């Protein structure tokens, strides 16, 4: 997790950790855009690439995310664009220009990582975001809506 925490610190987060907890504070500021290239452990994990892209979508500045592990790992980009994200993909690189605010929309999860990314982007968006096909999310995140609600998020599961 060190590589992920390093990127969050580069984005401007104040981070403290304990044996079984992590606290992160942005002090009400927008994050700074952060470049990242995925690579095998201990480098930045490909499984966190989509979530970092959600952060870069609302960050100040522009970033390049380079996926070096898998092909076609940008299935979430089209859905982020529905929320107003400014992303251009060329080969294995995604060029993300941060916008001040995303706008709520209906989006569709395509896999587990995309699902988590869309939840984060939806929470950052102005207005309501509805994510379809959340069964992908349930494969990796048990009761995520309850956990995020406990942190103050306005999120609910629709049946």
Legacy VTK file of the C-alpha trace (Angstrom):
# vtk DataFile Version 3.0
C-alpha trace
ASCII
DATASET POLYDATA
POINTS 159 float
0.000 0.000 0.000
3.041 2.284 0.313
3.019 3.168 -3.402
-0.651 4.201 -3.197
-0.089 6.282 -0.054
2.905 7.972 -1.710
0.690 9.029 -4.640
-1.988 10.317 -2.264
0.653 12.387 -0.447
1.824 13.764 -3.807
-1.803 14.739 -4.423
-1.691 16.814 -1.244
-3.124 14.504 1.390
-1.867 14.569 4.953
-1.683 10.895 5.904
-1.145 9.185 9.224
-1.191 5.458 9.823
-1.465 2.981 12.652
-1.291 -0.786 12.906
-4.795 -1.244 11.473
-5.899 2.205 10.268
-5.100 5.005 7.849
-6.266 8.608 8.246
-6.223 10.955 5.266
-7.000 14.681 5.302
-7.186 16.968 2.272
-8.075 19.957 4.489
-10.891 20.881 2.110
-8.541 21.315 -0.860
-8.767 19.771 -4.309
-6.071 17.199 -4.921
-3.136 17.906 -7.224
-2.991 15.785 -10.380
-0.611 12.854 -10.018
1.128 10.882 -12.783
1.346 7.142 -12.280
2.616 4.085 -14.112
1.409 0.694 -12.957
4.016 -1.961 -12.262
4.424 -5.137 -10.217
4.727 -4.949 -6.431
6.113 -2.940 -4.695
5.332 -0.296 -7.335
1.887 1.189 -8.000
-0.672 -1.636 -8.389
-2.745 -1.959 -11.535
-5.734 -2.763 -9.311
-5.680 0.843 -8.000
-5.254 2.543 -11.380
-8.967 3.255 -11.907
-9.395 4.676 -8.404
-6.437 7.020 -8.870
-7.948 8.099 -12.176
-11.106 9.135 -10.298
-8.928 11.352 -8.093
-7.137 12.842 -11.110
-10.510 13.628 -12.719
-11.207 16.263 -10.038
-7.603 17.305 -9.396
-5.900 20.595 -10.155
-3.791 20.147 -13.261
-3.252 17.276 -15.658
-1.841 13.789 -15.234
-0.773 10.819 -17.301
-1.739 7.341 -16.159
0.225 4.588 -17.862
-1.029 1.007 -17.629
1.912 -1.363 -18.104
0.406 -4.627 -16.834
-2.824 -5.268 -18.770
-4.293 -4.236 -22.107
-7.785 -2.707 -22.313
-7.725 -1.664 -18.651
-9.521 1.625 -19.348
-13.121 0.362 -19.564
-14.113 2.933 -16.920
-13.012 5.938 -19.009
-16.216 6.143 -21.063
-18.291 6.110 -17.876
-16.138 8.786 -16.225
-16.684 10.930 -19.311
-20.456 10.635 -18.721
-19.786 12.371 -15.402
-17.893 15.153 -17.191
-14.318 13.892 -16.881
-11.765 15.126 -19.424
-9.821 11.997 -20.419
-8.057 11.011 -23.622
-6.651 7.509 -24.121
-3.741 6.778 -26.458
-2.536 3.197 -26.350
-1.648 2.299 -22.784
-1.695 5.921 -21.570
-4.629 7.957 -20.320
-4.270 11.736 -20.269
-6.485 13.196 -17.556
-7.159 16.909 -17.195
-8.813 17.645 -13.869
-12.150 19.441 -13.829
-13.440 21.524 -10.958
-16.498 19.337 -10.490
-17.997 16.205 -12.007
-21.756 16.056 -12.589
-23.992 13.201 -11.513
-25.207 10.848 -14.242
-26.248 7.263 -14.880
-23.183 5.101 -15.416
-22.498 1.393 -15.827
-19.885 -0.664 -14.013
-17.884 -2.951 -16.277
-15.713 -4.708 -13.682
-14.701 -4.591 -10.017
-12.100 -1.833 -10.352
-14.317 0.295 -12.565
-17.104 -0.082 -10.009
-14.935 1.284 -7.207
-13.748 4.110 -9.451
-17.315 5.075 -10.334
-18.381 5.058 -6.683
-15.555 7.471 -5.853
-16.289 9.691 -8.848
-20.008 9.638 -8.068
-19.343 10.745 -4.498
-17.253 13.650 -5.818
-19.885 14.638 -8.391
-22.489 17.342 -7.979
-25.959 15.810 -8.163
-27.030 12.203 -8.143
-25.057 9.387 -9.728
-26.634 5.986 -10.340
-24.318 3.049 -11.008
-25.819 0.094 -12.867
-24.446 -3.475 -12.685
-23.077 -3.133 -9.160
-22.826 -6.899 -8.858
-19.248 -6.294 -9.989
-18.717 -4.171 -6.880
-20.132 -6.843 -4.594
-17.416 -9.275 -5.708
-14.764 -7.257 -3.893
-16.426 -4.832 -1.498
-18.842 -6.205 1.078
-21.474 -3.668 2.213
-19.470 -0.772 0.774
-22.453 1.577 0.974
-22.700 1.005 4.742
-18.977 1.579 5.237
-18.967 4.763 3.156
-22.117 6.021 4.888
-20.260 5.555 8.164
-17.648 7.970 6.829
-20.296 10.558 5.951
-21.029 9.661 2.323
-24.553 10.070 0.999
-24.911 6.702 -0.688
-27.615 4.066 -0.851
-28.238 0.794 -2.603
-31.331 0.762 -4.792
-33.074 -2.559 -5.289
LINES 1 160
159 0 1 2 3 4 5 6 7 8 9 10 11 12 13 14 15 16 17 18 19 20 21 22 23 24 25 26 27 28 29 30 31 32 33 34 35 36 37 38 39 40 41 42 43 44 45 46 47 48 49 50 51 52 53 54 55 56 57 58 59 60 61 62 63 64 65 66 67 68 69 70 71 72 73 74 75 76 77 78 79 80 81 82 83 84 85 86 87 88 89 90 91 92 93 94 95 96 97 98 99 100 101 102 103 104 105 106 107 108 109 110 111 112 113 114 115 116 117 118 119 120 121 122 123 124 125 126 127 128 129 130 131 132 133 134 135 136 137 138 139 140 141 142 143 144 145 146 147 148 149 150 151 152 153 154 155 156 157 158
